[in-house]
Structure formats: structure tokens, C-alpha cells
Amino acid sequence: MSAATPLPQERRLVTAIPGPKSQELQARKLGAVAAGVGTTLPVYVSRANGGVLEDVDGNSLIDFGSGIAVTSVGNSAEAVVAKATEQLAAFTHTCFMVTPYEGYVEVAEQLNELTPGDHEKRTALFNSGAEAVENAVKIARVYTKRTAVVVFDHGYHGRTNLTMGLTAKNMPYKQGFGPFAPEIYRVPVAYPYRWLTGSENCAAEAAAQAIDMINKQIGAENVAAIIIEPIQGEGGFIEPARGFLPAIVEYAKANGIVFVADEIQTGFCRTGQWFACDDEGIVPDLITTAKGIAGGLPLAAVTGRAEIMDATHGGGLGGTYGGNPVACAGALGAIETMKSQDLNGKAQRIGEIMLTRLRALQEKFAGSDTVNIGEVRGRGAMIAVELVKPGGKEPAAEITAAIAKACHAEGLVVLTAGTYGNVLRFLPPLVMPEHLLNEGLDIIEGAFSRV
Ligand SMILES: Cc1ncc(COP(=O)(O)O)c(C=O)c1O
């Protein structure tokens, strides 16, 4: 059966989860794969399409994870498969730095067009999100001739040495892997739910604190870049209080600092807009993208103001595989799908359904003596619930893990997140049929009741 043959969009459980064949493969994995490479749900996938993952035992699972916000256009989306297959048959690699090809240029043109702002832009392509963030730092340093980089509490930017340093959370991302790169400074973010003086004061106070720390502890004239996710992903889908991002952008502009929006998780229709920055009209100097860009093929990019992007000497940016022709073809298929199927509209609809149902669940469990939903938040198809112990805001990490496990057993892939491990996050493919979305939400509700 070809990879593009549509799978029935249904949940189907024919064994326990994980089933016997998955368990066998997991035993082989433990003997063959490095222990540091963990798996959330050891169900081995044989095919995937639209909103479902089919496993080696014949089970069909509802996918609320999209391989961590990657398969936004659905798994094995038709246009991605068609374009990548055609490219595979034509040629697989030349190295763009040696003998170039059109697909790379076309992806760069699309990114220059779609990303926020109508100024002149340039793009460079890479293989992974972390690599894109590293390159954004390189570019900002060359352009400003400064070294310091400012990042935020709860931020996540990757697992390479530089990006581990940029990432806030120690376990599991940083523990034992230091020393980290120098000249990285972390400042507060406007996290409304946990802002001590209340969510109304959060944006102004957090921005003032962050700016004061930069001025006093680093010196604005030493800062090359400020890097922030417009909605923090691994940190627990934290939407900075409205007004915070514009204040930081304004400060960066006034001080000649390159403002970098890390839209690796939020970009490409995930939040119901092409980019999460669009929501408050933020125009970043540089934007990093990856994940949803190519329908599952590894591709990442830095896009930004021409004068900043062009400041680097020839040969200073690149890599053997960056902008691989098959991945570029996949990206062109994915972007075409986002436009032709109005995936922004689909993400918005997913958001409406999920927020309504999860808020009802929040009410239902308001009086529970086991767990409360402290906050339901997110935009589009990037929605989360933060779970707390009754009577306060103490994170309920163990119950969060137990609820995720209960969902897995019922054939629903969900992920956890958050600095305190107490956030259930939902990232369905944007093509998820509504009946599966509702079935997934029923399973979540059932898991809350049981746990
Ligand atoms: C906001 C953000 N930045 C960077 C990364 C790193 O991307 P990658 O895992 O492709 O290196 C991630 C991955 O989760 C991310 O969510």
C-alpha cells in the first residue's frame, strides 16, 4: 500500500496498548538504542495519515501530538508525498553550497513572503530547530558586533550545546551536559497564571523587570539578540500577557538589539495564524521556523531583515544537508496544503471546540479533591491545561502523568509539558476530523474521571 493511501479516520483498539508486537520491538529498542533517547508511548507505528497513527499490532490511535507539532498538514499529506517522491526520483542531494537547486530558493521566497512584515527579507535553511536558533545567534552577533544573548524563564530552544544554554529547564534537557556556552542571560517572562501580583499587572511588571535586568546586569549595548517563543511550547504553552511582547520589541528596537521570534513550535498555522507573532502585530527582526514547515521532513529556517541576514561573510552559514532538496519539496507541498485547505481556519475551529470543552471540564473538576484544572489556555490547535492540587496552584505533576497514561491506554496520543511537568498539551494535526477531535476530548474527560 502506498504511503499516501488514506487510512480510515477512526480509533480502533484490537490489543492492549502497547500491543505484543510493540512490546517485542520495545525490548529490541532497549538493547539497541541509547538509553537517553526516551519514548513517551512505546507504540510502534506502521502507518499514519490525517489524524490517526496505526501501529504494528493493528491498533489505530488518535493523534493529539503531531510528532510534537510537526505533522500539521497531517501525516503523509498528499501534496507532501507527491512533491517529495518526485524529488526523490530526480535527485536526493547535491549540497546547496556546491551545486544549488530551485527548491531551496522557492522555499526561501515563500518564507520571505509568509513571515511577518513586508520589508526586504532573506532566508537560510537548516536541518533542525536547534540549528536554526544557533544560526540566528551567529547572524545577530555578526550584525551587531555584540555577544550577549537574552532568553526567558520557561523558554525552550533545543538540545545542542548553545541551545541547551538558552533553554530554561534543567531536567531532562541539561542535567549533566554542561558546561554551557557563555554570554547567555535569562530574564522573567509574563506568565499570567503564576504572576505573583496577579495577571492584570503581569505584562507591565514582567517587561519592566526584564528590561531592568538587561540594563543593570548586562548593559543594552552588549546585547546582540533577545530570543523568545511568542507562545512558550515546552514551557507549558505559556502565552505571555498581552503587551509584554510589544514592550520587549520596542526596547530591542530602541537599543539596536536583534529581536528573534522562535516560532519553531508555533509557526505555520498552528495557532490559527501563519505565525503567532501576527496576533499582536509583532514584526521580528529574525524568525526561526522548523517542525510544521515540511510535513514531517527535517527542515528549518532563519528568515529576517535583509541587512541583518546579509551581514554574514560568504561561507559563514550553511551545512552539508541544510535545505535538502527532498525536504524542500516536502515544504512546498506542505505550504500549498496550508493555503489550499485553509489550515488557519481549521486550527481556529479546533481551538474553539477544544477551549469550550476543556473549560467545561475545568468547571466540572472545580470542586474535585484530587485535581483541579488551574488554567485552560492556548490558541488554535495549540491548547493546554495546567493541573494543580485542589485549593491552590501547587503543580500536580504526578496526576498529569497518570492522566496522560490513561489517555494512552485508550488509544489517544497526548503529551505533557511545563517547567513543573503539570501541563497536558494538545497539538492535533490541523486536518483532524471533528469526530476524532471530540472522541479524543471524551477520552480526556474519561481519564480525568477515572484518575
Ligand atoms: C520553540 C522551539 N525551539 C527550538 C526547538 C528545537 O527544535 P529541534 O528539536 O528541531 O532541534 C523546539 C523543539 O521542540 C521548540 O519547540
The ligand as an ORCA input file, in Angstrom:
! r2SCAN-3c Opt
* xyz 0 1
  C      10.380     26.664     20.353
  C      11.367     25.611     19.975
  N      12.602     25.959     19.608
  C      13.514     25.047     19.242
  C      13.225     23.688     19.249
  C      14.265     22.698     18.828
  O      13.913     22.123     17.626
  P      14.566     20.723     17.179
  O      14.072     19.690     18.119
  O      14.098     20.535     15.761
  O      16.048     20.917     17.258
  C      11.952     23.280     19.639
  C      11.589     21.846     19.692
  O      10.739     21.405     20.388
  C      10.995     24.259     20.008
  O       9.752     23.917     20.391
*
